[in-house]
């Protein structure tokens, strides 16, 4: 009986290791950008996903001594928006079992780009921005806070 219990435990442990090796396709959570300068909360919304800046490495603009704002935005009505709380993903709808497509806003240059987001692994989110057929991307890492 003890040998049989040991066998059952070994099989159960093997099943758990296989299950943990599978890549979940849930993009929700908080992600640290590749540069490590911002964290983005990805959540489900409007049948797709949304992404909002929730943390900045440098939340205070050294030039003004005030909280950082979206000063690269060409629209004067939007250029005073605080960076914390800034929405980055727009119209991101699921296009495949592990892919969302829409538009991403790049606060570094004030432009929006066609975008694709996919979960590369449990701790990695692949985020791409595209201009025409040319796409470039980076990998964000899951943050536990």
C-alpha positions in Angstrom: 0.0 0.0 0.0 2.8 2.4 0.8 4.5 1.8 -2.5 1.2 2.5 -4.3 0.8 5.8 -2.4 4.3 6.7 -3.4 3.5 6.0 -7.0 0.3 8.1 -6.8 2.2 11.0 -5.2 4.9 10.8 -7.9 2.3 10.8 -10.7 0.5 13.8 -9.1 3.8 15.7 -8.8 4.6 15.0 -12.4 1.2 16.3 -13.4 1.7 19.5 -11.4 5.1 20.1 -13.0 3.6 19.7 -16.5 0.7 22.0 -15.6 3.1 24.7 -14.2 5.1 24.5 -17.5 2.1 25.4 -19.5 1.9 29.1 -20.5 -1.3 30.7 -19.2 -2.8 33.2 -21.6 -4.1 35.7 -19.1 -2.5 39.1 -19.6 -4.1 40.7 -16.6 -1.9 41.9 -13.8 0.9 44.5 -13.3 3.8 44.5 -15.7 7.2 46.2 -15.5 8.3 47.7 -18.8 11.5 46.4 -20.4 13.3 49.6 -19.5 12.1 49.2 -15.9 10.9 52.8 -15.8 7.1 52.2 -15.5 4.6 49.6 -14.4 1.4 49.1 -16.3 -1.8 47.5 -15.0 -3.4 45.3 -17.6 -7.0 44.5 -17.0 -10.0 43.2 -18.8 -12.3 45.8 -20.2 -14.9 46.3 -23.0 -14.4 42.7 -24.2 -10.7 43.1 -24.5 -7.8 44.5 -22.4 -6.8 47.9 -21.2 -3.4 49.1 -19.9 -2.9 52.0 -17.5 0.4 53.4 -16.1 0.3 52.8 -12.3 3.9 53.5 -11.3 6.9 55.4 -12.6 10.5 55.1 -11.5 10.7 58.9 -11.7 7.2 60.2 -10.9 8.4 63.8 -10.4 9.5 65.8 -13.5 13.0 67.3 -12.5 12.4 70.3 -14.7 9.2 71.3 -12.9 9.4 69.6 -9.6 5.8 68.4 -10.1 4.3 65.1 -11.0 5.2 63.9 -14.6 2.7 64.7 -17.3 2.1 63.6 -20.8 4.1 66.6 -22.2 5.0 64.9 -25.5 1.4 64.7 -26.6 0.8 67.2 -29.4 -2.8 67.8 -28.3 -2.7 70.6 -25.8 -5.8 69.3 -24.0 -4.0 66.0 -23.4 -0.5 67.2 -22.7 -1.2 68.1 -19.1 -2.5 64.6 -18.2 -0.7 63.0 -15.3 1.5 60.0 -16.4 0.2 58.0 -13.5 -3.2 56.8 -14.7 -2.4 57.4 -18.3 -4.2 54.8 -20.6 -1.8 53.1 -23.0 -3.9 50.5 -24.7 -6.9 51.5 -26.9 -9.4 49.1 -28.6 -7.3 46.0 -27.6 -9.5 43.1 -28.6 -8.6 39.4 -28.6 -7.7 38.2 -32.0 -6.4 34.8 -31.1 -6.2 32.6 -28.0 -3.2 34.4 -26.8 -3.1 37.7 -28.8 -4.8 41.1 -28.5 -4.6 43.7 -31.1 -5.4 47.4 -31.1 -3.5 50.6 -30.5 -0.8 51.5 -28.0 0.1 55.1 -27.0 3.8 55.8 -26.6 4.3 58.6 -24.1 8.0 58.8 -25.0 7.1 60.4 -28.4 3.4 61.3 -28.0 2.2 59.0 -30.9 -0.1 56.0 -31.1 0.7 52.9 -33.0 -1.0 49.7 -34.2 -0.1 47.1 -31.5 -0.2 43.4 -30.6 0.1 42.0 -27.1 0.7 38.4 -26.2 1.7 36.4 -23.1 5.1 34.9 -23.9 5.3 33.0 -20.6 3.7 33.3 -17.1 6.1 36.1 -16.3 6.6 37.8 -19.7 4.3 39.9 -21.8 5.3 40.7 -25.4 4.2 44.2 -26.4 4.7 45.3 -30.0 4.1 48.6 -31.8 3.8 48.7 -35.6 4.2 51.4 -38.3 2.9 49.8 -41.5 4.4 46.3 -41.8 7.3 47.1 -39.6 6.8 46.0 -35.9 9.1 46.4 -33.0 8.5 45.2 -29.5 9.7 44.5 -26.0 9.1 42.1 -23.3 7.5 43.3 -20.0 7.9 41.2 -16.8 5.2 40.4 -14.3 5.4 42.5 -11.2 4.0 41.3 -7.9 3.1 44.8 -6.8 
